[in-house]
Amino acid sequence: MTSPKYRSHFSLANIPFGVASSPKHTIQCATRLDNTVVFLGILQQAGTFEDVRGLPSDVFNRPTLNEFAALDKPIQREVRARLQLLLTDDLPPGSTEDISSVILHMPVSVGGFTDFSCSLHHVRNAGRAILNDETPPPGFFNFPIAYNGRASTVVVSGTPIVRPKGHIIDRTAPTEKKPIVFGPSKAMDYELEVGVIVGKPVPREKGVAARDADEHIFGMVILNDWSARDIQGCEMVPLGPLNSKSFGTSISPWIVTLDALQSFKAPGPTRDIVLANHLEDITIVEASYDISLKVDLMANENTTTLSRSNFRDLHWSGRQMVAHAASSGSDMRTGDILGTGTVSGSEQGSYGCLLEMTNGGKEPVVLEKGLKRVFLEDGDVVQMTALAGKDGSGVGFGECVGQLLPAL
Amino acid sequence: MTSPKYRSHFSLANIPFGVASSPKHTIQCATRLDNTVVFLGILQQAGTFEDVRGLPSDVFNRPTLNEFAALDKPIQREVRARLQLLLTDDLPPGSTEDISSVILHMPVSVGGFTDFSCSLHHVRNAGRAILNDETPPPGFFNFPIAYNGRASTVVVSGTPIVRPKGHIIDRTAPTEKKPIVFGPSKAMDYELEVGVIVGKPVPREKGVAARDADEHIFGMVILNDWSARDIQGCEMVPLGPLNSKSFGTSISPWIVTLDALQSFKAPGPTRDIVLANHLEDITIVEASYDISLKVDLMANENTTTLSRSNFRDLHWSGRQMVAHAASSGSDMRTGDILGTGTVSGSEQGSYGCLLEMTNGGKEPVVLEKGLKRVFLEDGDVVQMTALAGKDGSGVGFGECVGQLLPAL
């Protein structure tokens, strides 16, 4: 289920793609205008896209967007242009429903989920919080560092997240050597990220240069990389995170295309070193996007805004993430998700996870009505939103929301 | 293509499952007796399995084994028993071909690939080689440590592997701070592993106890976790391996079922600490299998046996790997592969990768005719084989073979 309150995110300038169903409509690809969900399978059957060259018949009458996302960009652009024209007019009967009566599903089938760490502020803030050392990881400025997450547990916004159990170092033990115990995480965190959705695949052993990689990016979503910090601290050396992340990752239901984001280009980061050729990005002045991100925490019926950050502060672009992941010979498949890693700014109020906000769990965050949080408590709802450009831009991502449920 | 030389691995006591095609047969599920490939789609159409309760019609007329692997064990056992009876007799015409005229394909569609590090000898040997420190990783004795690999690049035996390019620390640079450069790996290695194939799925948030997890293991294959050690050394801190492994992972084509391995049970490891309840394994005397593993290197037309080790020396079982991966709430899906990590023994001749054999690249291995290797050279062929029990047991895995091709 989804909320009607993001009406202003979905103007004619957006035309996002998702997957929807309702009592009246079988599951199929859809778009959204204001608070109206438009069922694209119905539109295609009515002949709306008949003269779009290269568009497979019945491509929208599918439970995922993968087949459409894999197409060449000009075909996707033509569909978008057609929709922008059409949606100003009356639509065929039975092709629309109000957002409040519709169920939104995972927009793509996810074959691979690779999570990066693209924010210099995040690695500095997190390093300071955990190790009292701001030094970024050794390769940070040379390539976007990343690990593979669990693709099967990427879930759509609204899906509850159960507090995971795992192995944890018991730092309260009176012994000098702290024992490892198994139990529910006591350090549940969110990570405010953006997920890049791979469109047209990159074949194995072909690679792709960052400057050409937009052709392989269908669009972007908000991504919450739920993290159990205590499990992570116990398992991460030397092979990286596994069970501290694999229990669930949430994404927003509407994929905002790069075409919709064209008007919101922003300068990318400056760099001190020369990159490998395949990582050299497009011209710096439009290498990023101006996308405001926000995290709200709903705790005991009060809502507190925890942080505001911006996509343009990332040190690496989606194009560079794709180029790096494909650079040693791996393919990239349609529906693969590449997470940016936590999008943080340099100061309090712009930190994209509680680990940073609480300085590693040492300084509680004060919420509305004096409530405090070090990490998430059962019942807490984390709501992330994203908007391109300024208020009224008409291009937003809606929300990525999830409630933390007690351990089983 | 596959070699006829493993005839003795595939007696009536084995009955492995794979996927095959030929000019005469469309791609479908198959088994192998001696050097004869038996096409199970054809057999099922001929009515062979008609009275096997719960077996879906046409389950073998598929390009992967996933649908069959997901079934309850009693159904799979009944099919195996039926085949053991049937194969002693004449088979329906057109249902068999000699192994030499058949193409073997990936036996399952792999949704997730998680690679563990279950060998205490390997972590000690590798630690000594890289860091001059044998201390296992912090959690090693508490749970089987692991990372997620790239599922889309798991390939079937016989598929060539292209030497990957990646970011590497240039240790030859005259500067004090060694620069990171991008280029072809100069430290290509193999890792001798066994892959556990998930059968009946484990739902999200359900978990499974190790002692019950055999129900979710369809069978096992040989797995070569090709590794670019120099790329790995540059990227691994702090998020673990990514591009140093994601270019390709090879598996043997025939899945040997746990039923076929029943006669080869062997004692598991002794432990000093009490495990979390879900990791407590079945009775120690039959917690493992006696499976001999061997690596041969074919270089310049000479074959040298590089190592022999045994599955029973692993510190963690396949059941424990499944239980750990599902313990924080992740599902396990049919076709997921869980790699054991390098299977090594405690002494030279039993080390499962070149990193260990060459003491971190410092001491070359001497091959037949005086050739030497520190790491793999272009054109080298790595061939891994595995046999349950002693010579003549009749239950083997055949081979997992791959040639290293020059960087593109």
Interface residues (C-beta under 8 A of the other chain):
Chain A: G111 G112 T114 S117 P137 P138 G139 N142 F143 I145 A146 Y147 N148 G149 R150 A151 S152 T153 V162 P164 K165 G166 H167 I180 F182 R204 E205 A228 I231 C234 E235 M236 V237 P238 L239 G240 P241 L242 N243 S244 S246 F247 G248 A276 N277 H278 H324 A325 S327 S328 G329 S330 D331 R333 L408
Chain B: G111 G112 T114 S117 P137 P138 G139 N142 F143 I145 A146 Y147 N148 G149 R150 A151 S152 T153 V162 P164 K165 G166 H167 I180 F182 R204 E205 A228 I231 C234 E235 M236 V237 P238 L239 G240 P241 L242 N243 S244 S246 F247 G248 A276 N277 H278 H324 A325 S327 S328 G329 S330 D331 R333 L408
